[in-house]
Amino acid sequence: MQVRDGGRRQGLSRRRALHVITGGLAATASFSAVEAGKALAVPLPGVKPELEAASGVPLPGTKPQWVDEGLSREVRTIAFEHQWTGEKLNVPYYEHGHVLIDALAEIDHILRDSRNGQTHPTDPAMLDILVAMRQRLGTDAPFYVVCGYRSPETNEMLAEQGGGVAKNSYHMAGKAIDIRMPNRDTATMRAVALDLQAGGVGYYGRSNFLHIDSGPVRSWT
Ligand SMILES: [Zn+2]
């Protein structure tokens, strides 16, 4: 996959017109009062430690077959609403065989470590998985982001707090995301993700989110 330089001014302004970023919890009506009242540094109650890195390392250079079979080569668009920052993003990140660097920068920003603001390059393969999921779920609704990138500092902190957080979590590589949706239940999302056989799928029913990553195919609950 080629990466296109983001310097084309026309394309840039057009893409900017296609999405909006808003700040503040008030912008997200779906926040519960409990969630909105939590400080960013406090983890969600009941969030279980993750074991996503337990199964090894992704094979370099491999690309799941379903990407070519099921995804548009024209335009791929992703939409996020962050559960902690309230930020929203709806942006095409891929057009005509090219990943759009400026779109990726905006995605990196909204998926940043919300505890310390650190960013990390997001793996486009992970975005492709999300696009394929949305396609199969038959919705254009945004993914609610519970956790995107996790800095080494935050990962260490979580590991010390709860234990069991993977030392080399894919969250630390920009390859993992914890999500839910406004209009699809998490169990349905899980079934669709498992069917894709595209990467890691972790189901956290009690906390009502799904872990998705672009590592090797595996699953856990
Ligand atoms: Zn996760």
Residues whose N, C-alpha, C, O or C-beta is under 5 A from the ligand:
A	BS01	ZN	E50 A176 I177 D178 H211
